[in-house]
Amino acid sequence: MLLLPLGVMLLLAGGDYELWSWSLASDHDVLALVCGLTLAPLSITLLWLALLCAARVLKRAAAEPRREPWRSAMSARSQRRAGATAAAAEPRPEGEPASMGGPSSSGSIAA
């Protein structure tokens, strides 16, 4: 995810801004010039990464409802299979047909 690069850029841009403001206040002209020149590209990159991160979060939030039925269907299928193997392992009383003992192991729906 983009959180690590976003955090690194936030630290770099914040540190550059703090150094720039300190160098302006204490009359370090060359350092203020260098920090001022590097502050613009760092700020633009930070803004770009923040927009990318926000777009990725919105994309995941929009895609989440579509993936949820698939996940629940997969978990229901695996629960049916687990129940079928547990039901097959249990002994059945004599005379009881296999179809009444539990869910079928084929996973198909009979009409």
N, CA, C and O atoms as a GROMACS GRO file, in nm:
protein
  444
    1MET      N    1   0.083  -0.117   0.000
    1MET     CA    2   0.000   0.000   0.000
    1MET      C    3   0.088   0.124   0.000
    1MET      O    4   0.210   0.114   0.016
    2LEU      N    5   0.028   0.238  -0.018
    2LEU     CA    6   0.104   0.361  -0.031
    2LEU      C    7   0.128   0.432   0.102
    2LEU      O    8   0.172   0.547   0.100
    3LEU      N    9   0.103   0.370   0.214
    3LEU     CA   10   0.119   0.439   0.342
    3LEU      C   11   0.266   0.463   0.376
    3LEU      O   12   0.298   0.568   0.432
    4LEU      N   13   0.353   0.371   0.345
    4LEU     CA   14   0.494   0.390   0.376
    4LEU      C   15   0.555   0.504   0.294
    4LEU      O   16   0.618   0.591   0.353
    5PRO      N   17   0.539   0.508   0.161
    5PRO     CA   18   0.592   0.622   0.087
    5PRO      C   19   0.526   0.754   0.128
    5PRO      O   20   0.591   0.859   0.130
    6LEU      N   21   0.397   0.748   0.161
    6LEU     CA   22   0.328   0.869   0.204
    6LEU      C   23   0.387   0.919   0.336
    6LEU      O   24   0.406   1.040   0.354
    7GLY      N   25   0.415   0.829   0.429
    7GLY     CA   26   0.475   0.868   0.556
    7GLY      C   27   0.616   0.923   0.539
    7GLY      O   28   0.653   1.020   0.605
    8VAL      N   29   0.694   0.861   0.451
    8VAL     CA   30   0.829   0.909   0.427
    8VAL      C   31   0.826   1.048   0.366
    8VAL      O   32   0.902   1.136   0.407
    9MET      N   33   0.737   1.070   0.269
    9MET     CA   34   0.728   1.202   0.208
    9MET      C   35   0.677   1.306   0.306
    9MET      O   36   0.719   1.421   0.302
   10LEU      N   37   0.587   1.265   0.394
   10LEU     CA   38   0.538   1.358   0.496
   10LEU      C   39   0.652   1.401   0.589
   10LEU      O   40   0.663   1.518   0.624
   11LEU      N   41   0.734   1.306   0.629
   11LEU     CA   42   0.849   1.339   0.714
   11LEU      C   43   0.950   1.428   0.640
   11LEU      O   44   1.002   1.524   0.697
   12LEU      N   45   0.977   1.396   0.514
   12LEU     CA   46   1.072   1.478   0.438
   12LEU      C   47   1.021   1.620   0.415
   12LEU      O   48   1.094   1.717   0.435
   13ALA      N   49   0.896   1.632   0.375
   13ALA     CA   50   0.840   1.765   0.350
   13ALA      C   51   0.828   1.844   0.480
   13ALA      O   52   0.855   1.964   0.482
   14GLY      N   53   0.787   1.778   0.587
   14GLY     CA   54   0.778   1.848   0.716
   14GLY      C   55   0.913   1.892   0.767
   14GLY      O   56   0.928   2.003   0.817
   15GLY      N   57   1.012   1.804   0.756
   15GLY     CA   58   1.147   1.841   0.798
   15GLY      C   59   1.204   1.953   0.714
   15GLY      O   60   1.272   2.042   0.766
   16ASP      N   61   1.179   1.950   0.584
   16ASP     CA   62   1.228   2.055   0.495
   16ASP      C   63   1.161   2.188   0.528
   16ASP      O   64   1.226   2.293   0.527
   17TYR      N   65   1.032   2.184   0.557
   17TYR     CA   66   0.962   2.307   0.594
   17TYR      C   67   1.015   2.364   0.724
   17TYR      O   68   1.036   2.485   0.736
   18GLU      N   69   1.037   2.277   0.823
   18GLU     CA   70   1.091   2.324   0.951
   18GLU      C   71   1.230   2.383   0.934
   18GLU      O   72   1.261   2.486   0.993
   19LEU      N   73   1.314   2.318   0.855
   19LEU     CA   74   1.450   2.370   0.830
   19LEU      C   75   1.444   2.501   0.754
   19LEU      O   76   1.523   2.592   0.783
   20TRP      N   77   1.354   2.514   0.659
   20TRP     CA   78   1.339   2.637   0.583
   20TRP      C   79   1.294   2.752   0.672
   20TRP      O   80   1.348   2.862   0.665
   21SER      N   81   1.195   2.726   0.758
   21SER     CA   82   1.147   2.834   0.845
   21SER      C   83   1.253   2.872   0.949
   21SER      O   84   1.266   2.989   0.984
   22TRP      N   85   1.329   2.775   1.000
   22TRP     CA   86   1.435   2.805   1.095
   22TRP      C   87   1.546   2.885   1.028
   22TRP      O   88   1.597   2.982   1.086
   23SER      N   89   1.583   2.845   0.906
   23SER     CA   90   1.692   2.915   0.839
   23SER      C   91   1.651   3.057   0.799
   23SER      O   92   1.736   3.146   0.794
   24LEU      N   93   1.525   3.080   0.770
   24LEU     CA   94   1.479   3.217   0.744
   24LEU      C   95   1.484   3.303   0.869
   24LEU      O   96   1.522   3.420   0.863
   25ALA      N   97   1.446   3.244   0.983
   25ALA     CA   98   1.443   3.320   1.107
   25ALA      C   99   1.583   3.351   1.160
   25ALA      O  100   1.601   3.452   1.228
   26SER      N  101   1.680   3.267   1.130
   26SER     CA  102   1.814   3.288   1.185
   26SER      C  103   1.915   3.337   1.081
   26SER      O  104   2.036   3.325   1.101
   27ASP      N  105   1.866   3.392   0.973
   27ASP     CA  106   1.948   3.456   0.869
   27ASP      C  107   2.054   3.364   0.809
   27ASP      O  108   2.169   3.405   0.791
   28HIS      N  109   2.016   3.242   0.778
   28HIS     CA  110   2.100   3.151   0.700
   28HIS      C  111   2.045   3.150   0.557
   28HIS      O  112   1.961   3.067   0.522
   29ASP      N  113   2.094   3.243   0.476
   29ASP     CA  114   2.034   3.268   0.346
   29ASP      C  115   2.052   3.152   0.248
   29ASP      O  116   1.958   3.117   0.177
   30VAL      N  117   2.169   3.093   0.242
   30VAL     CA  118   2.196   2.985   0.147
   30VAL      C  119   2.111   2.861   0.182
   30VAL      O  120   2.053   2.798   0.094
   31LEU      N  121   2.107   2.829   0.310
   31LEU     CA  122   2.027   2.715   0.353
   31LEU      C  123   1.877   2.740   0.329
   31LEU      O  124   1.804   2.648   0.292
   32ALA      N  125   1.833   2.863   0.350
   32ALA     CA  126   1.693   2.898   0.324
   32ALA      C  127   1.661   2.886   0.176
   32ALA      O  128   1.552   2.842   0.139
   33LEU      N  129   1.755   2.925   0.090
   33LEU     CA  130   1.734   2.914  -0.054
   33LEU      C  131   1.725   2.767  -0.098
   33LEU      O  132   1.636   2.731  -0.176
   34VAL      N  133   1.815   2.683  -0.048
   34VAL     CA  134   1.815   2.541  -0.085
   34VAL      C  135   1.688   2.473  -0.035
   34VAL      O  136   1.624   2.398  -0.109
   35CYS      N  137   1.652   2.499   0.089
   35CYS     CA  138   1.532   2.437   0.145
   35CYS      C  139   1.406   2.488   0.075
   35CYS      O  140   1.312   2.412   0.054
   36GLY      N  141   1.404   2.616   0.038
   36GLY     CA  142   1.290   2.671  -0.033
   36GLY      C  143   1.274   2.611  -0.172
   36GLY      O  144   1.163   2.588  -0.218
   37LEU      N  145   1.388   2.585  -0.238
   37LEU     CA  146   1.382   2.525  -0.371
   37LEU      C  147   1.339   2.379  -0.366
   37LEU      O  148   1.273   2.332  -0.459
   38THR      N  149   1.374   2.307  -0.262
   38THR     CA  150   1.335   2.166  -0.254
   38THR      C  151   1.197   2.147  -0.192
   38THR      O  152   1.139   2.039  -0.202
   39LEU      N  153   1.143   2.251  -0.130
   39LEU     CA  154   1.013   2.238  -0.065
   39LEU      C  155   0.900   2.221  -0.166
   39LEU      O  156   0.805   2.146  -0.141
   40ALA      N  157   0.906   2.289  -0.278
   40ALA     CA  158   0.799   2.280  -0.378
   40ALA      C  159   0.787   2.138  -0.437
   40ALA      O  160   0.676   2.085  -0.439
   41PRO      N  161   0.895   2.076  -0.485
   41PRO     CA  162   0.879   1.939  -0.537
   41PRO      C  163   0.836   1.837  -0.430
   41PRO      O  164   0.758   1.746  -0.458
   42LEU      N  165   0.887   1.855  -0.309
   42LEU     CA  166   0.845   1.764  -0.202
   42LEU      C  167   0.697   1.780  -0.170
   42LEU      O  168   0.628   1.682  -0.146
   43SER      N  169   0.648   1.902  -0.171
   43SER     CA  170   0.507   1.927  -0.143
   43SER      C  171   0.417   1.873  -0.254
   43SER      O  172   0.311   1.817  -0.227
   44ILE      N  173   0.460   1.889  -0.377
   44ILE     CA  174   0.382   1.836  -0.490
   44ILE      C  175   0.378   1.684  -0.485
   44ILE      O  176   0.274   1.623  -0.508
   45THR      N  177   0.491   1.622  -0.454
   45THR     CA  178   0.496   1.476  -0.444
   45THR      C  179   0.410   1.426  -0.328
   45THR      O  180   0.342   1.325  -0.340
   46LEU      N  181   0.414   1.497  -0.216
   46LEU     CA  182   0.331   1.461  -0.102
   46LEU      C  183   0.183   1.471  -0.137
   46LEU      O  184   0.105   1.383  -0.102
   47LEU      N  185   0.144   1.576  -0.206
   47LEU     CA  186   0.004   1.591  -0.248
   47LEU      C  187  -0.036   1.480  -0.344
   47LEU      O  188  -0.147   1.426  -0.334
   48TRP      N  189   0.052   1.446  -0.439
   48TRP     CA  190   0.024   1.340  -0.535
   48TRP      C  191   0.005   1.204  -0.466
   48TRP      O  192  -0.087   1.130  -0.499
   49LEU      N  193   0.093   1.173  -0.371
   49LEU     CA  194   0.080   1.046  -0.299
   49LEU      C  195  -0.045   1.044  -0.212
   49LEU      O  196  -0.108   0.939  -0.198
   50ALA      N  197  -0.082   1.157  -0.153
   50ALA     CA  198  -0.204   1.163  -0.073
   50ALA      C  199  -0.327   1.140  -0.161
   50ALA      O  200  -0.421   1.072  -0.120
   51LEU      N  201  -0.327   1.198  -0.281
   51LEU     CA  202  -0.439   1.176  -0.373
   51LEU      C  203  -0.446   1.030  -0.420
   51LEU      O  204  -0.554   0.973  -0.430
   52LEU      N  205  -0.331   0.970  -0.448
   52LEU     CA  206  -0.329   0.828  -0.487
   52LEU      C  207  -0.380   0.739  -0.374
   52LEU      O  208  -0.454   0.644  -0.399
   53CYS      N  209  -0.339   0.768  -0.253
   53CYS     CA  210  -0.383   0.689  -0.138
   53CYS      C  211  -0.533   0.704  -0.117
   53CYS      O  212  -0.602   0.605  -0.090
   54ALA      N  213  -0.585   0.826  -0.130
   54ALA     CA  214  -0.729   0.848  -0.114
   54ALA      C  215  -0.808   0.778  -0.225
   54ALA      O  216  -0.914   0.721  -0.200
   55ALA      N  217  -0.755   0.782  -0.348
   55ALA     CA  218  -0.823   0.713  -0.459
   55ALA      C  219  -0.824   0.562  -0.436
   55ALA      O  220  -0.923   0.496  -0.466
   56ARG      N  221  -0.714   0.507  -0.385
   56ARG     CA  222  -0.708   0.363  -0.359
   56ARG      C  223  -0.806   0.323  -0.248
   56ARG      O  224  -0.870   0.218  -0.257
   57VAL      N  225  -0.817   0.406  -0.145
   57VAL     CA  226  -0.912   0.377  -0.037
   57VAL      C  227  -1.054   0.383  -0.089
   57VAL      O  228  -1.136   0.297  -0.054
   58LEU      N  229  -1.086   0.482  -0.171
   58LEU     CA  230  -1.221   0.491  -0.229
   58LEU      C  231  -1.250   0.373  -0.322
   58LEU      O  232  -1.362   0.323  -0.325
   59LYS      N  233  -1.150   0.331  -0.397
   59LYS     CA  234  -1.168   0.216  -0.487
   59LYS      C  235  -1.196   0.089  -0.408
   59LYS      O  236  -1.283   0.010  -0.445
   60ARG      N  237  -1.122   0.069  -0.299
   60ARG     CA  238  -1.147  -0.049  -0.216
   60ARG      C  239  -1.282  -0.043  -0.148
   60ARG      O  240  -1.350  -0.145  -0.134
   61ALA      N  241  -1.322   0.076  -0.105
   61ALA     CA  242  -1.453   0.090  -0.039
   61ALA      C  243  -1.566   0.064  -0.137
   61ALA      O  244  -1.668   0.007  -0.100
   62ALA      N  245  -1.548   0.105  -0.262
   62ALA     CA  246  -1.651   0.082  -0.362
   62ALA      C  247  -1.655  -0.064  -0.406
   62ALA      O  248  -1.761  -0.115  -0.440
   63ALA      N  249  -1.542  -0.132  -0.405
   63ALA     CA  250  -1.536  -0.271  -0.450
   63ALA      C  251  -1.572  -0.368  -0.339
   63ALA      O  252  -1.599  -0.485  -0.368
   64GLU      N  253  -1.574  -0.327  -0.216
   64GLU     CA  254  -1.599  -0.417  -0.104
   64GLU      C  255  -1.738  -0.483  -0.108
   64GLU      O  256  -1.745  -0.604  -0.086
   65PRO      N  257  -1.847  -0.412  -0.135
   65PRO     CA  258  -1.977  -0.481  -0.138
   65PRO      C  259  -1.987  -0.587  -0.248
   65PRO      O  260  -2.060  -0.685  -0.232
   66ARG      N  261  -1.916  -0.570  -0.357
   66ARG     CA  262  -1.922  -0.670  -0.463
   66ARG      C  263  -1.844  -0.796  -0.426
   66ARG      O  264  -1.880  -0.904  -0.472
   67ARG      N  265  -1.742  -0.785  -0.345
   67ARG     CA  266  -1.665  -0.903  -0.307
   67ARG      C  267  -1.729  -0.978  -0.192
   67ARG      O  268  -1.703  -1.098  -0.177
   68GLU      N  269  -1.810  -0.914  -0.112
   68GLU     CA  270  -1.866  -0.977   0.008
   68GLU      C  271  -1.955  -1.098  -0.023
   68GLU      O  272  -1.940  -1.200   0.045
   69PRO      N  273  -2.046  -1.094  -0.121
   69PRO     CA  274  -2.123  -1.216  -0.149
   69PRO      C  275  -2.036  -1.333  -0.192
   69PRO      O  276  -2.066  -1.448  -0.161
   70TRP      N  277  -1.929  -1.305  -0.262
   70TRP     CA  278  -1.839  -1.412  -0.304
   70TRP      C  279  -1.773  -1.476  -0.181
   70TRP      O  280  -1.762  -1.598  -0.172
   71ARG      N  281  -1.731  -1.391  -0.088
   71ARG     CA  282  -1.668  -1.445   0.033
   71ARG      C  283  -1.766  -1.526   0.115
   71ARG      O  284  -1.732  -1.633   0.163
   72SER      N  285  -1.888  -1.476   0.132
   72SER     CA  286  -1.985  -1.548   0.212
   72SER      C  287  -2.026  -1.678   0.143
   72SER      O  288  -2.052  -1.778   0.210
   73ALA      N  289  -2.032  -1.677   0.011
   73ALA     CA  290  -2.066  -1.800  -0.062
   73ALA      C  291  -1.953  -1.902  -0.046
   73ALA      O  292  -1.979  -2.021  -0.031
   74MET      N  293  -1.830  -1.855  -0.051
   74MET     CA  294  -1.718  -1.947  -0.034
   74MET      C  295  -1.714  -2.004   0.107
   74MET      O  296  -1.686  -2.122   0.126
   75SER      N  297  -1.742  -1.920   0.207
   75SER     CA  298  -1.739  -1.972   0.343
   75SER      C  299  -1.857  -2.066   0.368
   75SER      O  300  -1.842  -2.164   0.441
   76ALA      N  301  -1.974  -2.039   0.308
   76ALA     CA  302  -2.087  -2.130   0.322
   76ALA      C  303  -2.057  -2.263   0.255
   76ALA      O  304  -2.094  -2.369   0.306
   77ARG      N  305  -1.989  -2.258   0.140
   77ARG     CA  306  -1.955  -2.382   0.069
   77ARG      C  307  -1.856  -2.464   0.152
   77ARG      O  308  -1.870  -2.586   0.162
   78SER      N  309  -1.757  -2.397   0.210
   78SER     CA  310  -1.660  -2.472   0.289
   78SER      C  311  -1.724  -2.526   0.417
   78SER      O  312  -1.686  -2.633   0.464
   79GLN      N  313  -1.821  -2.452   0.474
   79GLN     CA  314  -1.891  -2.503   0.592
   79GLN      C  315  -1.977  -2.624   0.556
   79GLN      O  316  -1.985  -2.719   0.634
   80ARG      N  317  -2.041  -2.621   0.439
   80ARG     CA  318  -2.120  -2.737   0.395
   80ARG      C  319  -2.030  -2.858   0.377
   80ARG      O  320  -2.066  -2.969   0.416
   81ARG      N  321  -1.913  -2.835   0.317
   81ARG     CA  322  -1.822  -2.948   0.296
   81ARG      C  323  -1.772  -3.003   0.429
   81ARG      O  324  -1.760  -3.124   0.446
   82ALA      N  325  -1.742  -2.914   0.522
   82ALA     CA  326  -1.696  -2.959   0.653
   82ALA      C  327  -1.808  -3.034   0.725
   82ALA      O  328  -1.781  -3.133   0.794
   83GLY      N  329  -1.931  -2.988   0.711
   83GLY     CA  330  -2.045  -3.057   0.772
   83GLY      C  331  -2.070  -3.192   0.707
   83GLY      O  332  -2.109  -3.287   0.774
   84ALA      N  333  -2.047  -3.200   0.576
   84ALA     CA  334  -2.069  -3.326   0.506
   84ALA      C  335  -1.966  -3.430   0.548
   84ALA      O  336  -2.001  -3.547   0.565
   85THR      N  337  -1.843  -3.390   0.566
   85THR     CA  338  -1.744  -3.487   0.608
   85THR      C  339  -1.765  -3.528   0.753
   85THR      O  340  -1.739  -3.642   0.789
   86ALA      N  341  -1.813  -3.436   0.836
   86ALA     CA  342  -1.842  -3.470   0.976
   86ALA      C  343  -1.964  -3.561   0.983
   86ALA      O  344  -1.968  -3.654   1.064
   87ALA      N  345  -2.064  -3.535   0.898
   87ALA     CA  346  -2.184  -3.619   0.897
   87ALA      C  347  -2.152  -3.757   0.841
   87ALA      O  348  -2.211  -3.856   0.885
   88ALA      N  349  -2.061  -3.766   0.746
   88ALA     CA  350  -2.024  -3.895   0.689
   88ALA      C  351  -1.946  -3.978   0.791
   88ALA      O  352  -1.949  -4.100   0.786
   89ALA      N  353  -1.877  -3.912   0.881
   89ALA     CA  354  -1.798  -3.985   0.979
   89ALA      C  355  -1.884  -4.038   1.093
   89ALA      O  356  -1.846  -4.135   1.159
   90GLU      N  357  -2.001  -3.976   1.117
   90GLU     CA  358  -2.089  -4.021   1.226
   90GLU      C  359  -2.160  -4.149   1.185
   90GLU      O  360  -2.204  -4.162   1.071
   91PRO      N  361  -2.173  -4.244   1.275
   91PRO     CA  362  -2.248  -4.366   1.241
   91PRO      C  363  -2.398  -4.335   1.234
   91PRO      O  364  -2.450  -4.256   1.313
   92ARG      N  365  -2.466  -4.400   1.140
   92ARG     CA  366  -2.609  -4.380   1.122
   92ARG      C  367  -2.684  -4.499   1.182
   92ARG      O  368  -2.636  -4.613   1.178
   93PRO      N  369  -2.800  -4.471   1.239
   93PRO     CA  370  -2.882  -4.583   1.287
   93PRO      C  371  -2.926  -4.669   1.168
   93PRO      O  372  -2.940  -4.620   1.056
   94GLU      N  373  -2.948  -4.796   1.194
   94GLU     CA  374  -2.988  -4.886   1.086
   94GLU      C  375  -3.125  -4.848   1.034
   94GLU      O  376  -3.214  -4.810   1.111
   95GLY      N  377  -3.141  -4.858   0.906
   95GLY     CA  378  -3.269  -4.829   0.844
   95GLY      C  379  -3.283  -4.683   0.802
   95GLY      O  380  -3.376  -4.651   0.728
   96GLU      N  381  -3.196  -4.597   0.846
   96GLU     CA  382  -3.207  -4.455   0.807
   96GLU      C  383  -3.134  -4.437   0.675
   96GLU      O  384  -3.018  -4.475   0.663
   97PRO      N  385  -3.200  -4.378   0.576
   97PRO     CA  386  -3.134  -4.356   0.447
   97PRO      C  387  -3.024  -4.251   0.460
   97PRO      O  388  -3.028  -4.166   0.549
   98ALA      N  389  -2.928  -4.258   0.372
   98ALA     CA  390  -2.815  -4.165   0.377
   98ALA      C  391  -2.857  -4.023   0.345
   98ALA      O  392  -2.792  -3.929   0.391
   99SER      N  393  -2.965  -4.002   0.267
   99SER     CA  394  -3.006  -3.868   0.228
   99SER      C  395  -3.067  -3.793   0.344
   99SER      O  396  -3.072  -3.670   0.338
  100MET      N  397  -3.114  -3.859   0.451
  100MET     CA  398  -3.176  -3.790   0.561
  100MET      C  399  -3.076  -3.758   0.671
  100MET      O  400  -3.109  -3.689   0.767
  101GLY      N  401  -2.956  -3.807   0.658
  101GLY     CA  402  -2.856  -3.792   0.766
  101GLY      C  403  -2.792  -3.656   0.772
  101GLY      O  404  -2.739  -3.620   0.877
  102GLY      N  405  -2.792  -3.577   0.667
  102GLY     CA  406  -2.726  -3.447   0.669
  102GLY      C  407  -2.710  -3.394   0.529
  102GLY      O  408  -2.772  -3.446   0.436
  103PRO      N  409  -2.632  -3.291   0.512
  103PRO     CA  410  -2.615  -3.236   0.378
  103PRO      C  411  -2.537  -3.329   0.287
  103PRO      O  412  -2.453  -3.407   0.331
  104SER      N  413  -2.568  -3.320   0.160
  104SER     CA  414  -2.500  -3.408   0.065
  104SER      C  415  -2.358  -3.358   0.042
  104SER      O  416  -2.330  -3.239   0.053
  105SER      N  417  -2.271  -3.450   0.009
  105SER     CA  418  -2.131  -3.412  -0.011
  105SER      C  419  -2.107  -3.357  -0.150
  105SER      O  420  -1.999  -3.303  -0.176
  106SER      N  421  -2.204  -3.370  -0.242
  106SER     CA  422  -2.181  -3.322  -0.377
  106SER      C  423  -2.195  -3.171  -0.386
  106SER      O  424  -2.137  -3.110  -0.476
  107GLY      N  425  -2.269  -3.108  -0.296
  107GLY     CA  426  -2.285  -2.964  -0.298
  107GLY      C  427  -2.386  -2.916  -0.400
  107GLY      O  428  -2.405  -2.796  -0.415
  108SER      N  429  -2.454  -3.009  -0.473
  108SER     CA  430  -2.552  -2.967  -0.572
  108SER      C  431  -2.690  -2.962  -0.507
  108SER      O  432  -2.717  -3.029  -0.408
  109ILE      N  433  -2.774  -2.880  -0.566
  109ILE     CA  434  -2.910  -2.864  -0.513
  109ILE      C  435  -3.003  -2.953  -0.595
  109ILE      O  436  -3.005  -2.944  -0.718
  110ALA      N  437  -3.078  -3.037  -0.527
  110ALA     CA  438  -3.172  -3.126  -0.596
  110ALA      C  439  -3.303  -3.052  -0.617
  110ALA      O  440  -3.350  -2.981  -0.528
  111ALA      N  441  -3.360  -3.068  -0.736
  111ALA     CA  442  -3.486  -3.000  -0.769
  111ALA      C  443  -3.605  -3.090  -0.744
  111ALA      O  444  -3.719  -3.049  -0.766
   0.00000   0.00000   0.00000
